[in-house]
Amino acid sequence: MTLSVAPVAVIWDGSGHIAALWRHSAPVRFLAAEEAGGRISLIAAADAGTAPLFALLPAGSRAVHAVTVEADGRLNTIPVQLDDRLSLAEADRNAGGLALVQAHLDDAGALTVQTGPAGAGSAPEAAPMASGLNRASGSESEGYRLLVGPFLHPEDERAATTVLTARRREAGGLTLAFTGDGSETIAEGLLVAHLPAAMREARQALSQIDQDLRLAIEAEFDTLAAAPADERDVDATGLGRVAALRRGFRLLRPRAEAKDGLLSLPDWIEEDDIIVFAEPRRQLVWNGDGEAVSGSPMTLRWQDGAFAATPHGARYSASAATGLTIGQAGGNALVAAAPGTAAPLHDDLSLAAGRRAEELWRATSASRPARLGTLLGELALRAAHAPTGPLARLDARAKTSTTKGPAASAGLLEALATATGIDAGRIDELGERALGEQIAMLLRMSAQPELAARACAVRLLLPLPGADRSEAELARLLAWYEDPALPQALAREAMALAGHDRRAMRLLHDVAASAHQSWIEPELAAEVEQAMADAATRSGQRRFSPLDALLFELRRQPQRQPAPGLETIARMRSELSDAARQASQPAAFTDELARRLGELTPGEIVLLHGHFASLRREVEQAAAAADLIRDWEGVAGYPGLAARAHRSGDPVKGAARLTARSRPFAGSLAHIESLAPALTGLSAQIDALLGPAGGATERNQALRATLESYGRLLLAQMALHEADAAFASVPFAGKALADPHDTGFGAAYRRLRAGSGDLLARYLAAAAALTGLDHHWGTALAGEVTANTGSRQDA
């Protein structure tokens, strides 16, 4: 082994926990995991320094990227492949670039590593926390690549080698002995399959006799196998001797003695086969006559007066391949089987015994404590509780959300989206992009959240901070690109260029189809902007801007109000820019409006002022509608229901989604007489918010329909629960309802309750008849909210 030349050392527990330690300080560091489907997720981040990065791998992930962002904006990526076969027991330690990595905990509880041969250099005084192998290939100029094997905790790193010896007993039979450094754990890691030759011959003979006779013989065997077995004569799978022979083999465990593990097979004969299975990461060595052999599984046979051992597991060593298979379709493996005399198992009984051994180890390994994974998780939480920078705080937020949620790893983009309020759908789309683009957007979200939110809204990728493009130029490009009318303008400009400039026409046409719909790079957006500017310069005409398009649409609408006086027009002119910003118009539109304010005619000023006032009212009405929905949900007992129904958390959009297919049912509530007072109260609240129904705009009508439908859905649920309480308040009804086997009143109640969507009127009428009272169901929804609304208006 040699010292590792890679700038990073990686510790992997063989399952889901991973840690990376850099040898030199870097401004920004990341860990990204490549999932089974090819998606790359950022799972850990750190600011400047050499502090270790801890992460939890997504399920099935076996490829990781260690990324550093330099001060000049360059990305240095080291691809890391995780291979569970590169273990201390199986790897060829003479392979080039292979380094032993030992992790230690210092007095302050910090994680450090030592690379190179064991005992080389000044090793820390503390015992190693974990040991494993890293293999580095490549160079600083062409880039490094890492192959990482599973690391073991000292308590889990049992004897790396187990020696097997066999002795034939004079009284008949066979004794197997297993020795190693960890004698107390030998029996847990070994299984021996005994395949009697007599059973093989019996199975062959049975296959050649008459079918009826064979079935009768097998039925007799099954009868014997079903008889109670002596617990002292069962194998590792729980089968008795007869049942195991019926299967064709017995699977046995050695018993642990003081210095070795022993297994006696008194019924062994010379023609029988013995197969020894060792659990993963344990090396099995045969110490018999002749040359020593190693490997698992291993078959023992009596040949020419002595035992002969044949291994069936290939010896693995790190390959000298020049690339990883990460994100590629090639077959450049980093682990290769070394040539040898090992022959794979092909016999049906041998393969069946191997499968049963793997099942037993899988069951026992699940019950053993994952010491290294637990320790890495504790170190990760310790680092999360003491973040030192913005990226460290983001990493801590992701780890905290992981501990509170399922075992799946929480990505950094998801954690940042939760804090910044960026649409989760955009974050999902961004997670499908290249790793460099994800890192650039994450750094922008951390440093410039408003700019990143605007870019995500229109799907414009941002470069890394410190890139060649200046921040002012980037802000101007974003303001141009986020124009809502940009796709239409691109399409019109592409048609105008037909027959003049085919390249520019094709560019504008392609981007017009994908603008604001697909993620594009800033270089492409800048090229499109320049193409449009060049086309406008050649034509000698000013481009049809968004302001021109808006004025064109407003002039087509009929005007019902007389022209105001000059003083009013002057006031409107002074308020126009503020009115556009209050109406949430894009920055590019407001900038153009400010430049061309002196060109606008009095009629255009009136049209624009009225348009912006209408948009502002719609924004205010949407906010008030969201408050009304939250009040309804609070009274009905469903807080946040509408907000959870939409990714952006908008209650109005969530309510529209929930009521998209239930409006016929909501309309049917108008025919239920006992709901009339509550429906009247809901309608009064909506009228107070949106005004009379007649003469409203199309958007106002859509908002009214959403509020009416959603309010009626909440009313139906509230009335249903009130009717349930009314039924339960009557003694005999409550007793019948509590009995699920009642065939009278209880059964009728349940049938009526199950069809309450269509039979709500009958269900409410039945509740009123049973209690003898005239109920006005759901009035608390309208009455209490009305009081809350009034108090809010007074405040």
HELIX and SHEET records of a PDB file:
HELIX    1   1 SER A  183  THR A  185  5                                   3    
HELIX    2   2 ALA A  187  GLY A  189  5                                   3    
HELIX    3   3 ALA A  197  LEU A  206  1                                  10    
HELIX    4   4 GLN A  211  ALA A  226  1                                  16    
HELIX    5   5 GLU A  231  ASP A  233  5                                   3    
HELIX    6   6 ARG A  241  ARG A  247  1                                   7    
HELIX    7   7 ASP A  348  SER A  367  1                                  20    
HELIX    8   8 ARG A  371  ALA A  384  1                                  14    
HELIX    9   9 PRO A  390  LYS A  404  1                                  15    
HELIX   10  10 LEU A  412  THR A  420  1                                   9    
HELIX   11  11 ALA A  424  LEU A  430  1                                   7    
HELIX   12  12 LEU A  435  ALA A  447  1                                  13    
HELIX   13  13 PRO A  449  VAL A  458  1                                  10    
HELIX   14  14 GLU A  471  TYR A  481  1                                  11    
HELIX   15  15 LEU A  486  ALA A  496  1                                  11    
HELIX   16  16 ARG A  502  SER A  514  1                                  13    
HELIX   17  17 PRO A  522  SER A  539  1                                  18    
HELIX   18  18 PRO A  546  ARG A  556  1                                  11    
HELIX   19  19 LEU A  566  GLN A  582  1                                  17    
HELIX   20  20 ALA A  587  ARG A  595  1                                   9    
HELIX   21  21 LEU A  597  GLU A  599  5                                   3    
HELIX   22  22 PRO A  602  ALA A  636  1                                  35    
HELIX   23  23 LEU A  641  ARG A  644  1                                   4    
HELIX   24  24 PRO A  651  LEU A  658  1                                   8    
HELIX   25  25 ARG A  663  SER A  668  1                                   6    
HELIX   26  26 LEU A  669  HIS A  671  5                                   3    
HELIX   27  27 GLU A  673  LEU A  675  5                                   3    
HELIX   28  28 ALA A  676  LEU A  690  1                                  15    
HELIX   29  29 GLU A  698  SER A  729  1                                  32    
HELIX   30  30 PRO A  731  ALA A  738  1                                   8    
HELIX   31  31 PHE A  745  ALA A  754  1                                  10    
HELIX   32  32 SER A  756  THR A  771  1                                  16    
HELIX   33  33 THR A  779  ASP A  794  1                                  16    
SHEET    1   A 3 VAL A   8  TRP A  12  0                                        
SHEET    2   A 3 HIS A  17  TRP A  22 -1                                        
SHEET    3   A 3 LEU A  53  LEU A  56 -1                                        
SHEET    1   B 8 ILE A  40  ALA A  46  0                                        
SHEET    2   B 8 VAL A  28  GLU A  34 -1                                        
SHEET    3   B 8 ALA A  63  VAL A  69 -1                                        
SHEET    4   B 8 LEU A  75  LEU A  82 -1                                        
SHEET    5   B 8 GLY A 143  VAL A 148  1                                        
SHEET    6   B 8 ALA A 130  SER A 139 -1                                        
SHEET    7   B 8 LEU A  98  LEU A 105 -1                                        
SHEET    8   B 8 LEU A 111  THR A 115 -1                                        
SHEET    1   C 6 ARG A 255  ALA A 256  0                                        
SHEET    2   C 6 GLY A 261  LEU A 265 -1                                        
SHEET    3   C 6 LEU A 174  THR A 179 -1                                        
SHEET    4   C 6 THR A 161  ARG A 168 -1                                        
SHEET    5   C 6 GLN A 283  TRP A 286  1                                        
SHEET    6   C 6 VAL A 293  SER A 294 -1                                        
SHEET    1   D 5 ARG A 250  LEU A 252  0                                        
SHEET    2   D 5 LEU A 190  LEU A 195 -1                                        
SHEET    3   D 5 ASP A 273  ALA A 278 -1                                        
SHEET    4   D 5 MET A 298  GLN A 303 -1                                        
SHEET    5   D 5 ALA A 306  PRO A 311 -1                                        
SHEET    1   E 2 TYR A 316  ALA A 318  0                                        
SHEET    2   E 2 VAL A 335  ALA A 337 -1                                        
END                                                                             
